[in-house]
Amino acid sequence: MIDFVRLELESEYIKFQPGSPGYFKASVTNYSQDFYSFYLDIMIPGLDPESQIKWYSTKPEVATKKPPGATTEFTVNIHRSPRSGYENELKLTVRAIAVENPQLFATETLTLKLEAPIKPLELEILHPKVQGYPGEIIEIPVKVSNYSHDVMAVNLTFQGEEKLDPNWIIDGTKKQITELNPGEPQFVTFECKPPEEGKALSGIYSFKIMAQTDRMIQPEPEVSGKLEVLPKGIINWECDPTEQVLSGIRWNNSVNYEIQLDNYSNMIQDINFDIFERTKQPHHLTILSEQGQEQELFVEYDEQQSRYLYTGFNFYTIYPEESAIQKLKVSQVRSWLGMGNKLQFNLKPYLLNQDSESNTSVFIKPEAQTITLDVKPIIPFWLQLLALLLMLLFGALWWLLTPKNHHTEPVNSVAFDGKANTVISGSSDRSIRYWQVEGNQLEPPQVITDNNEKAVRVVRFLPEDNQQVAAGLETGEINLWNVTNQQIQGTLYLKENKNDRVFGLEFTKDSRYLLSAHGSGMVRVWDLEAIDSGLNSSNIPTRKQKKQSGLEPLAETYELYEDNQRIGRELIFKQPFALLTLAISERRNQPRLVFFAGQYNKLAIWENWETWENWNPLYKDKNEMEYYCYYYYYYYSEYGSEDTCLKAEGSKNKNRNKLYYFPYNWEDKSNKLINQYNYITNLATHEEINNTSFPNLLASADTEGYITLWNLDKIRQCIEQSPGRGETLNCSAARLEQWNDGHKGQPVRTVALSQNGCYLASTGDDGRVMLWSLNPNGELLTTKGKVVAQFPDTRLNSVDIKTFKEEIRLTFDGENHYVNIKKIKIKNEDCMNERKPR
């Protein structure tokens, strides 16, 4: 197979006129067996092949390798006449040659008609619109083309419009080309440098470039163009002053800020100021003219930025190198009193005649500025302080000279006497007050004392003598007072535990013992008969001595002494918890029980605490040797175990000592973990002395908002069936009721049972005093209690209740640290009638 190439021309006859584009197309097809790349070569008869005249070009110059059968398209562009003379025709020989094998080529011919040029000399500005900044050199390149047959000498002249200063053109406005050969264009560049400092205004300047030759050419060639001078410069502005004070006793409600603006740019400027303020209510801002006229600024609220925007403060038509001044007036109505307030306005200018997308170098300095206005009250603050101090001084004198009818800090404890004719109260204001009940209100109180060292936490009447009270203090002391003569009869405390806060106090019904519960977890029993002789002294310091009691697996016990006389006892848990409350249960011919409770919702029971000697059973073995069940291992030889010893020896003495943890939980929160923030806040008991047909009651309150009622008789039965070893007392059947909707789930601080067991009163953090009616069996008559009083946003700490034949009396703390009394007509007659003594 013979390798060959085919060359096809788009046309066999083309025309070319200088100054106008001329071209033709050719296609080359590879009919060989190999890959080849091709190029075109054009020859003219009589033209030296080595001539340097580049009168045509091809695109592509060299085609990429193509496979057999592939075609390559070429475009031949004619730039100038290959020979002198016009209006004649030339025969062109076009060859397609393989680069890899020059012997492989194809040839075609076409006719080129050379026509005379329209213009023998032509000017062309390569960039019709040039631009630059003041102070920069801007080049304006001009292409000069000679389409004649003769060499020319050309003179070029740059001529700008009136505003375009000829001095901007570097090296002058004239350029010369001494020899401009035909068909060989030359390039001439004019350099323009607009001046800085606002001399060259930003804008578009028209210009033209004219040509004159040594030949007669009419009209003389010229070309027009545009020169754009871009904006450049700085706009300086300042506010004087930036800080002002609006003060003085005179009636003055406004100040002026002077804003000066200097235009150091190369364009006429229009500038707007946006003024921002973060405030609750907008203020009155106006522009003050030289004639004194005011123009109010527009204001709108920017919700996204949470601020007010003031608009309309503008500067118009400020020429380069000129200044402008405007006054901003800020008005604010001043108050007579107070500290005043500080207004802050953020001023941010921007150019009105500047396109944000344009290429500009005009900057505003500073970009923003904050001005402040310190608005003072009409009456100076120091004068207000002086007046306030004088008022406080007169108020303090009045307060000191006026009897106080209420506490000045929260009331922590209130209590009725036995007949509910008087009320005793203790407060964080360190005072104890004694109130007489008159009708439906309390008479102004007697202040028993108001100079305790710290707060009074709890107060109680002595049962057998309602003229004596005990008060537990924050210091750990217990003061015994005679309310008749307002004299202190004694102070009970331990030297080594001076600051052990007293949270719970209860007397036994025979007034012999006073029990106290302390924040450290200690329970103390004070024998008032034993310390009778000390009641006339100012204080009764005590010491303590450890005592073996049989409670050592759970607690340690001590005897308390005044000199050499035992005056009390103390119980300390091995794992102490803060105690907030205690209650005593007493039944005829049965041991006394003490219930105490506090942190971690722990509730403990102590039995036979007054029978000290029988706490640890003592026995004799067959050799008449004496041993204690708890502390000697040889008892195994006789009893075999500690439990056997305790049961055997305990049965000989029914008054053995017992100490138990009593399980406390919530029925509807059985899976809730108890932590250090859970407290049983208060305990109360009800005892039937003469009527055993109905249960005795124990009530509790806690920080989860629960009130719980237990059957005391069933608790005693559980204790009788236990070995008395200090274990947990499982007695779930003793619980009668539990609810937590009385105080909206908020902590309940106090519960109190009426002496007949028919009513329960409670107070809590919700500020409500609630009254609950019970049936003879100690159960709620209705799940909805009666709201006796309500004090929103007030925590109530204490309540006490007494019932009589036809009415209920309640005393409780309230808002503003008042002590209150409320009388209610009895409606729960069924319970009252059935629980009458028989």
Sequence and secondary structure as in RCSB ss.txt:
>XXXX:A:sequence
MIDFVRLELESEYIKFQPGSPGYFKASVTNYSQDFYSFYLDIMIPGLDPESQIKWYSTKPEVATKKPPGATTEFT
VNIHRSPRSGYENELKLTVRAIAVENPQLFATETLTLKLEAPIKPLELEILHPKVQGYPGEIIEIPVKVSNYSHD
VMAVNLTFQGEEKLDPNWIIDGTKKQITELNPGEPQFVTFECKPPEEGKALSGIYSFKIMAQTDRMIQPEPEVSG
KLEVLPKGIINWECDPTEQVLSGIRWNNSVNYEIQLDNYSNMIQDINFDIFERTKQPHHLTILSEQGQEQELFVE
YDEQQSRYLYTGFNFYTIYPEESAIQKLKVSQVRSWLGMGNKLQFNLKPYLLNQDSESNTSVFIKPEAQTITLDV
KPIIPFWLQLLALLLMLLFGALWWLLTPKNHHTEPVNSVAFDGKANTVISGSSDRSIRYWQVEGNQLEPPQVITD
NNEKAVRVVRFLPEDNQQVAAGLETGEINLWNVTNQQIQGTLYLKENKNDRVFGLEFTKDSRYLLSAHGSGMVRV
WDLEAIDSGLNSSNIPTRKQKKQSGLEPLAETYELYEDNQRIGRELIFKQPFALLTLAISERRNQPRLVFFAGQY
NKLAIWENWETWENWNPLYKDKNEMEYYCYYYYYYYSEYGSEDTCLKAEGSKNKNRNKLYYFPYNWEDKSNKLIN
QYNYITNLATHEEINNTSFPNLLASADTEGYITLWNLDKIRQCIEQSPGRGETLNCSAARLEQWNDGHKGQPVRT
VALSQNGCYLASTGDDGRVMLWSLNPNGELLTTKGKVVAQFPDTRLNSVDIKTFKEEIRLTFDGENHYVNIKKIK
IKNEDCMNERKPR
>XXXX:A:secstr
    EEEEES SEEEE TTS EEEEEEEEE SSS B EEEEEE TTS TT     EEEESSS   B TT EEEEE
EEE S SSS SSEEEEEEEEEEESS TT EEEEEEEEEE   S SEEEEESSSEEEE TTS EEEEEEEEE SSS
 EEEEEEEEE TTS GGGEET SEEEEEEE TT  EEEEEEE   TTTTS SEEEEEEEEEEESS  SS  EEEE
EEEE  EEEEEEEEE SEEEE SSS   EEEEEEEEEEEESS EEEEEEEEE  SS  EEEEE TTS EEE EEE
EETTTTEEEEEEEEEEEE TT EEEEEEEEE    SSS  EEEEEEEEEEETT  TTS  EEEEESS EEEEEEE
  SS HHHHHHHHHHHHHHHHHHHHHS  SS SS EEEEEE TTSSEEEEEETTS EEEEEEETTEE   EEEES
  SS EEEEEEETTEEEEEEEEETTS EEEEETTTTEEEEEEEEGGGTT  EEEEEE TTS EEEEEETTS EEE
EETTTTGGGGGSS EEEEEEEE  S TTTEEEEEEEETTEEEEEEEEESS   EEEEEEE  TTS  EEEEEEBT
T EEEEESTT GGGSS EEE TT  EEETTT GGGGGTTSSHHHHHHHHHHH TT  EEEE     GGGTT    
TT BEEEEEEE  SS  SS  EEEEEETTS EEEEEHHHHHHHHHTS  SS B   GGGEEEEE TTTTTS EEE
EEE TTSSEEEEEETTSEEEEEEB TTS BS SS EEEEE TT     EEEEE SSEEEEEEE GGG EEEEEEE
   HHHHHHTS  
